[in-house]
Structures are given as C-alpha cells and as structure tokens.
Amino acid sequence: MAKTIDARGFSCPQPVMMTLDGISATDNGEIVVLVDNEAARENVIRAAASQGWLATDIQSENDEYRITMAKG
C-alpha cells in the first residue's frame, strides 16, 4: 500500500518539505501526495524528481491533485 502525504491546505514550501520527508522515510514502493494548487503540484514533482522519484500518475479533481510517485 502506498504511503499517502496529505499536503492540502499548505503553501509552498511546506508540501515540498512534506514530500521530501516522505521520500526519505521510504526505500521503495509508491508515495501518493495530495495537494490543492498547481504550484505545489509542479514543485512536488520537481523536488521528487531530484531525488530519483517519478510521477507515474496525476489525477485532478476540483482543483486538487493526487500525485502517485515511484522510485525511478
């Protein structure tokens, strides 16, 4: 089961920091990050990529995003 990080309601850089903390606590598998704005979505994807994680799925609904990532 993927670890879920709920970063909705936080402004940057908090979602990025929460994502990086989740990545450092996960050796492999998947992480799902929930954010509620486009800037956070882009920043989370970019920060995860810098750690070798790739966005494998991005779903949007009502200005909220569900980003599924896996170690690349």
C-alpha distances in whole Angstrom, upper triangle without the diagonal:
4,7,9,13,15,19,20,24,24,27,27,26,24,21,21,22,19,17,19,18,14,15,17,15,12,13,11,8,8,9,10,13,16,19,22,25,26,27,24,22,24,24,20,20,23,22,19,21,23,21,20,17,17,16,15,15,17,18,21,22,25,25,21,19,15,15,12,13,12,15,18
4,6,10,13,15,18,21,21,23,23,23,20,17,18,18,15,13,15,15,11,12,14,12,10,12,10,7,5,5,6,10,12,16,19,22,22,23,20,18,20,20,17,16,20,18,15,18,20,18,17,14,14,13,13,13,14,15,18,20,23,22,19,16,12,11,9,9,9,12,15
4,7,10,13,15,19,18,21,21,20,17,15,15,15,12,11,13,12,8,10,12,10,8,11,10,9,7,5,6,8,11,14,18,20,21,22,18,17,19,19,15,16,19,17,14,17,19,17,17,14,15,14,14,15,15,16,19,20,22,22,18,16,12,12,10,10,11,13,16
4,6,9,12,15,15,18,18,18,15,12,14,14,11,10,13,12,9,11,14,12,11,15,14,12,9,6,5,6,8,11,14,17,18,19,16,15,18,17,13,15,18,16,14,17,19,18,18,15,15,14,14,14,14,14,16,17,19,18,14,13,10,10,9,10,12,15,18
4,6,9,12,12,14,14,14,11,9,11,11,7,7,10,10,7,10,13,12,12,15,15,14,11,7,6,5,6,9,12,15,16,17,13,13,16,15,11,13,16,14,13,16,18,16,18,15,16,14,16,15,14,15,16,17,18,17,13,12,10,10,10,11,14,16,19
4,6,9,9,12,13,14,11,8,11,12,9,9,13,12,11,14,16,15,16,19,19,17,14,11,8,6,5,7,10,13,15,15,12,12,16,15,12,15,17,16,15,19,20,19,21,18,18,16,18,16,15,14,14,15,16,14,11,10,9,11,12,14,17,19,22
4,6,6,9,10,10,8,5,9,10,7,8,12,12,11,14,16,16,17,21,20,19,16,12,10,7,6,5,8,10,13,12,9,10,13,12,10,13,15,14,14,18,19,19,20,18,18,16,18,17,15,15,14,15,15,13,10,10,10,11,13,15,18,20,22
4,6,8,11,12,10,8,12,13,11,12,15,16,15,18,20,20,21,24,24,22,19,15,12,9,6,4,5,8,11,12,9,10,14,14,12,15,17,17,17,20,22,22,23,20,20,18,20,18,15,14,13,13,12,11,8,9,10,12,15,17,20,23,25
4,7,10,12,10,9,13,14,12,14,17,17,17,20,22,22,23,27,27,26,22,19,16,13,10,8,7,9,13,13,10,13,16,15,14,17,19,19,20,23,24,24,26,23,23,21,23,21,18,17,16,15,14,12,10,12,14,15,18,20,24,26,28
4,7,8,6,6,10,11,10,12,15,15,16,18,20,20,22,25,25,25,22,18,16,12,10,8,8,9,12,11,9,12,14,13,12,16,17,16,17,20,21,21,24,22,22,20,23,21,19,19,17,17,17,14,12,13,15,16,18,19,23,24,26
4,6,6,7,9,11,11,13,15,16,17,19,21,22,23,26,27,26,23,20,18,14,12,9,9,9,11,9,7,11,13,11,11,15,16,15,17,20,20,21,23,22,22,20,23,22,19,19,18,19,17,14,13,14,16,16,20,20,23,25,26
3,5,6,7,8,10,11,13,14,16,17,19,20,22,25,25,25,22,19,17,14,13,10,11,10,11,8,6,10,11,8,9,13,13,12,14,17,17,18,21,19,20,19,22,21,19,20,19,20,19,16,15,15,16,16,19,19,22,23,24
4,6,5,6,9,10,11,12,14,15,17,19,20,23,24,24,22,18,17,14,14,12,13,12,13,10,8,11,12,8,9,13,12,10,13,16,15,16,19,18,19,19,22,22,20,21,20,22,22,18,17,16,18,17,19,19,21,22,23
4,5,5,6,9,10,10,12,14,15,17,18,22,22,23,20,16,16,12,12,11,12,13,14,12,9,12,13,10,10,14,14,12,14,17,17,17,20,18,19,19,22,21,19,21,20,21,21,18,16,16,16,16,18,18,20,21,23
4,5,5,6,9,10,10,12,14,15,17,20,20,20,17,13,12,9,9,7,10,10,12,10,6,9,11,8,7,10,12,10,11,14,15,15,17,15,16,15,18,18,16,17,16,18,18,15,13,12,13,12,14,14,17,18,20
4,5,5,6,9,10,10,12,14,15,18,18,19,16,13,13,10,11,10,13,12,13,10,7,9,10,7,5,9,9,7,8,11,11,12,14,13,14,14,17,18,16,18,18,20,21,18,16,14,14,12,14,13,16,16,18
4,5,5,6,9,10,11,12,14,17,18,19,17,14,14,12,13,13,15,16,16,14,11,13,13,10,9,12,12,9,10,14,13,12,16,15,17,17,20,20,19,21,21,23,24,21,18,17,17,15,17,15,17,17,20
4,6,5,6,9,10,11,13,16,17,17,15,11,11,9,11,11,14,15,16,15,11,13,14,12,9,12,14,11,11,15,15,14,16,14,16,16,19,19,18,19,20,21,22,20,17,15,14,13,14,14,16,17,19
4,5,5,6,9,10,11,14,14,14,12,9,9,7,10,10,14,15,15,14,11,11,12,10,7,9,11,8,7,11,12,11,13,11,12,12,15,16,15,17,18,20,21,19,16,14,13,11,11,10,12,13,16
4,5,5,6,9,10,12,14,15,13,11,12,11,14,14,17,18,18,16,13,13,14,11,8,11,11,7,7,10,10,8,11,10,13,14,17,18,18,20,21,24,25,23,20,17,16,14,14,12,13,13,15
4,5,5,6,9,12,14,15,14,11,13,12,14,15,19,20,20,19,15,16,17,14,12,14,15,11,10,14,13,11,14,13,16,17,19,20,20,22,23,25,26,24,21,19,17,16,16,14,15,14,17
4,5,5,6,10,11,12,10,8,10,9,12,14,18,19,20,19,15,15,17,15,11,13,15,12,10,14,14,11,13,11,14,14,16,17,18,20,21,23,25,23,19,17,15,13,13,11,12,12,15
4,5,5,7,9,10,9,8,10,11,14,16,20,21,20,19,16,16,16,14,11,12,13,10,8,11,11,8,10,8,11,13,15,17,17,20,22,24,26,24,21,18,16,13,12,10,10,9,12
4,6,7,10,12,12,11,14,14,17,19,23,23,24,22,19,19,19,17,14,15,15,12,10,13,12,9,11,11,15,16,18,20,21,24,25,28,30,27,24,22,20,17,16,13,13,11,14
4,7,9,11,12,10,13,14,17,19,23,24,25,24,20,20,21,19,16,17,18,15,13,16,16,12,14,13,16,18,19,21,22,24,26,28,30,28,24,22,20,18,16,14,13,13,16
4,6,7,8,8,12,13,17,19,23,24,25,24,21,20,21,19,16,16,18,15,12,15,15,12,12,11,14,15,16,18,20,22,24,27,29,27,24,21,18,16,14,11,10,9,13
4,7,9,11,14,16,20,22,26,27,27,26,23,22,23,21,18,18,19,16,13,15,15,12,11,11,14,16,17,19,21,24,27,29,32,30,27,24,21,18,15,13,10,8,12
4,7,9,13,15,19,21,25,26,26,26,23,21,22,21,17,17,18,16,13,14,15,12,11,9,12,14,14,16,19,21,24,27,30,29,25,22,19,16,13,10,7,6,9
4,7,10,13,17,20,24,25,25,25,22,20,21,21,17,16,18,17,14,15,17,14,12,10,11,12,12,14,17,19,22,24,27,26,23,20,16,14,10,9,6,7,10
4,7,10,13,16,20,21,21,22,19,17,18,18,14,13,16,15,12,13,16,14,12,9,10,10,9,11,13,15,18,21,24,23,19,16,13,10,7,6,5,7,10
4,6,10,13,17,18,18,19,16,14,16,15,12,12,14,13,10,13,15,13,13,9,10,9,10,11,12,14,16,19,21,20,16,13,10,8,6,5,6,9,12
4,7,10,13,15,16,17,14,12,14,15,11,11,15,14,11,14,17,15,15,12,11,9,10,9,10,11,13,15,17,16,13,10,7,5,4,6,9,12,15
4,7,10,12,13,14,10,9,12,12,8,10,13,12,11,14,16,15,16,12,12,10,12,11,10,11,12,14,16,14,11,8,6,5,7,8,11,14,16
4,7,10,11,13,9,9,12,13,10,12,15,15,14,17,19,18,19,16,15,13,14,12,10,10,10,11,12,11,7,6,5,6,9,11,15,18,20
4,6,8,9,6,6,10,10,9,11,14,14,14,17,19,19,20,17,16,14,16,14,11,11,10,11,11,9,6,5,7,8,11,13,17,20,21
4,7,9,7,8,11,12,12,14,16,17,17,20,22,22,23,20,19,16,18,16,12,12,9,9,9,6,4,6,9,11,15,17,20,23,25
4,6,6,6,9,10,11,13,15,16,17,19,20,22,23,20,19,16,19,16,13,12,10,11,10,6,6,7,11,12,16,17,21,23,24
4,5,5,6,9,10,11,12,14,15,17,19,20,21,19,17,14,17,15,12,12,10,12,12,8,8,8,11,11,15,16,20,22,23
4,5,5,6,8,10,11,12,14,15,17,19,20,18,17,15,18,17,14,15,13,15,15,11,11,11,14,13,17,17,20,22,22
4,5,5,6,8,10,10,12,14,15,17,18,16,16,14,17,16,13,14,13,15,15,11,10,9,11,11,14,15,18,20,21
4,6,5,6,9,10,11,12,14,16,17,14,13,10,13,12,9,11,10,13,14,11,9,7,9,8,11,12,15,17,18
4,6,5,6,9,10,11,12,15,15,14,12,10,14,13,11,13,13,16,17,13,13,10,12,10,13,13,16,17,17
4,5,5,6,8,10,11,13,14,13,13,12,16,15,14,16,16,18,19,16,14,12,14,12,14,13,16,17,17
4,5,5,6,8,10,11,12,10,10,10,13,13,12,14,15,17,19,16,13,11,11,9,11,10,13,14,15
4,6,5,6,9,10,11,8,7,6,10,11,10,13,14,18,19,16,15,11,11,8,10,8,11,12,13
4,5,5,6,9,10,9,9,9,13,14,13,17,18,21,22,19,18,15,15,12,13,11,13,13,13
4,5,5,7,9,9,10,11,15,16,15,18,19,22,24,21,19,16,16,13,14,11,13,13,13
4,5,5,7,5,7,8,12,13,14,17,18,22,24,21,18,15,14,11,11,8,9,9,10
4,5,5,5,6,8,11,14,14,18,20,23,25,23,20,17,16,13,12,9,10,9,8
4,6,7,9,12,15,17,18,21,23,26,28,25,23,20,19,16,16,13,13,11,11
4,6,9,12,15,17,18,22,24,27,29,26,24,20,19,15,15,11,11,8,9
4,7,10,12,16,17,21,23,27,29,27,24,21,19,15,14,10,9,6,5
4,7,9,12,14,17,20,23,26,23,21,17,15,11,10,6,5,4,5
4,6,9,11,15,17,21,24,22,19,15,14,10,8,5,6,6,6
4,6,7,11,13,17,20,18,16,12,10,7,6,4,7,9,9
4,7,10,14,17,20,19,17,13,11,8,6,5,7,10,10
4,7,10,13,17,16,14,10,8,6,5,7,10,13,13
4,7,10,13,12,10,7,6,5,6,9,12,15,16
4,7,10,10,8,6,5,7,9,12,15,19,19
4,7,7,6,4,6,9,12,15,18,22,22
4,6,5,7,8,12,14,18,21,25,26
4,5,8,11,14,17,21,24,28,29
4,7,10,13,16,19,23,26,27
4,7,10,13,16,20,23,24
4,6,10,13,16,19,21
4,6,10,13,17,18
4,6,10,13,15
4,7,11,12
4,7,9
4,6
4
